[in-house]
Amino acid sequence: MSKNDFIIVGAGIVGLSIATRLQQLHPRAQLTIIEKENDVAAHQSGHNSGVIHAGVYYEPGSLKARLCRSGLVDTIAFCRAHDIPFRQCGKLIVATNARERERLLRLHERARSNGVECHRITGRELTELEPKISGIAALKVVESGIVDYAKICRKLFELLGENGAVFKMNAEVMGIRESSDFVDVETTTGAVSGKHLIACAGLQSDRVARLAGLTADFAIVPFRGDFFRLDAKRADIVKHLIYPVPDPALPFLGVHLTPTIDGGMTVGPSAMLALHREAYRKFAVSVSDVSDMIRYRGLWRLLLRFPHAGVSEFVHTVSRRAYLTAIRKYCPTLGLPDLVTHQCGIRAQAVSPDGYLIHDFIIKRTNRTTHVCNAPSPAATAARPIAEFVVGELAD
Ligand SMILES: Cc1cc2nc3c(=O)[nH]c(=O)nc-3n(C[C@H](O)[C@H](O)[C@H](O)COP(=O)(O)OP(=O)(O)OC[C@H]3O[C@@H](n4cnc5c(N)ncnc54)[C@H](O)[C@@H]3O)c2cc1C
């Protein structure tokens, strides 16, 4: 068995970015990327909203806040260097009542602490910018943009291959054994050995961490996000990304209107507990995923903390009309025929045993393995800085 210098598990945007960073720093290193699907970006990296986040929402000083800021700059630089279309269309976070306006003020402070270029505008200014959107105030985030992250992944794949990286596709990692000098990886299509392994397994990150002997103090809980797209006649309804003001008591950002880089417009995503980590059909069920969830007390505690959110997200998933009600709060002219069924994505969200969503990125280590255990949004935006961070720590 030939020995690799580095083995990467997972060909999503985080794994590919880490592989790229390693190749830049160690051009002669032997590098193998193991991926269980037959293409890159098969899961989260190819099923997301395509937003280049500016860093408004995140706890100041957290990894998310720091890496998102540099991620925006790096994503745009990468797109420019490789002719990948992107657009900095800006984002409007819209308050529709007095309580949301209060929250908007706090969000503005947080955004400013994170160094985000943004300013408050009145309801009238909002209508001048976006005649189809109604609200009493908004936060305008200047730098936010849109891109197709799957395209970025395909370019990274191409560059890595040109520079000598080996891709082992359709190979699922089933075992990891670490000795003093090497780490041996058992996959469904044969063994691979190397000096260091970096796992970026997204929805399976807790399971892969366990294979390496890490006792995980979290579990991945999958949240399904269903999108609609607007009928082509309404696809130019707004120019900016339009987001509601998030409820700080709830885990996700709310249903938003998102222009896509191919000229369309999506509405979504919802956030319902998924019964399968990696199947995109509605109501797909995996017995092993469900049984892991049932046995995880952190999930029960989370559900007890957010019973109303659980019910309302379920309603959004099954009822187009409920979804429409959420969006009409700030975009009143939309009607049911405008909503066309579109893709869904499944978020990998780490949940602690006491039932809290872990918001920040989590990276764990053994002697010869590193695991990116929690890389939720904005990890597509921040993938390159995450790679610098992980590879920097490896050098230390
Ligand atoms: C609905 C939705 C909307 C989002 N919107 C945005 C957004 O607008 N902007 C943003 O910045 N972020 C967004 N995100 C988050 C972003 O998509 C993810 O944070 C990012 O894609 C994570 O990348 P990853 O490489 O860690 O995971 P993934 O892309 O999921 O890749 C993990 C890979 O590991 C492979 N793998 C897993 N286990 C094994 C194994 N045992 N053996 C071999 N291979 C394995 C999987 O097949 C997969 O290809 C969104 C996510 C979702 C789901």
The ligand as a Gaussian input file, in Angstrom:
#p B3LYP/6-31G(d) Opt

LIG

0 1
 C      -30.319000      24.270000       2.738000
 C      -28.943000      24.838000       2.967000
 C      -28.677000      26.171000       2.679000
 C      -27.394000      26.691000       2.890000
 N      -27.105000      27.960000       2.473000
 C      -25.825000      28.411000       2.570000
 C      -25.473000      29.665000       2.019000
 O      -26.282000      30.320000       1.375000
 N      -24.201000      30.120000       2.192000
 C      -23.256000      29.396000       2.886000
 O      -22.117000      29.870000       3.045000
 N      -23.563000      28.182000       3.388000
 C      -24.802000      27.669000       3.221000
 N      -25.126000      26.422000       3.684000
 C      -24.096000      25.651000       4.392000
 C      -23.075000      25.030000       3.447000
 O      -23.686000      24.455000       2.324000
 C      -22.276000      23.981000       4.225000
 O      -21.819000      24.592000       5.411000
 C      -21.079000      23.465000       3.443000
 O      -21.479000      23.041000       2.166000
 C      -20.423000      22.324000       4.218000
 O      -19.463000      21.729000       3.380000
 P      -18.798000      20.353000       3.778000
 O      -17.743000      20.081000       2.781000
 O      -18.429000      20.423000       5.227000
 O      -19.983000      19.274000       3.737000
 P      -20.654000      18.508000       2.491000
 O      -20.802000      19.373000       1.314000
 O      -21.887000      17.875000       3.018000
 O      -19.581000      17.390000       2.121000
 C      -19.293000      16.289000       2.948000
 C      -18.866000      15.155000       2.034000
 O      -18.364000      14.072000       2.817000
 C      -18.750000      12.865000       2.185000
 N      -18.694000      11.784000       3.191000
 C      -19.413000      11.714000       4.338000
 N      -19.110000      10.579000       4.997000
 C      -18.196000       9.908000       4.252000
 C      -17.529000       8.666000       4.404000
 N      -17.731000       7.865000       5.481000
 N      -16.665000       8.282000       3.427000
 C      -16.425000       9.066000       2.338000
 N      -17.058000      10.259000       2.140000
 C      -17.921000      10.689000       3.087000
 C      -20.162000      13.165000       1.715000
 O      -20.585000      12.263000       0.707000
 C      -20.031000      14.603000       1.234000
 O      -19.725000      14.670000      -0.143000
 C      -26.381000      25.866000       3.453000
 C      -26.649000      24.520000       3.725000
 C      -27.900000      23.995000       3.451000
 C      -28.124000      22.518000       3.654000

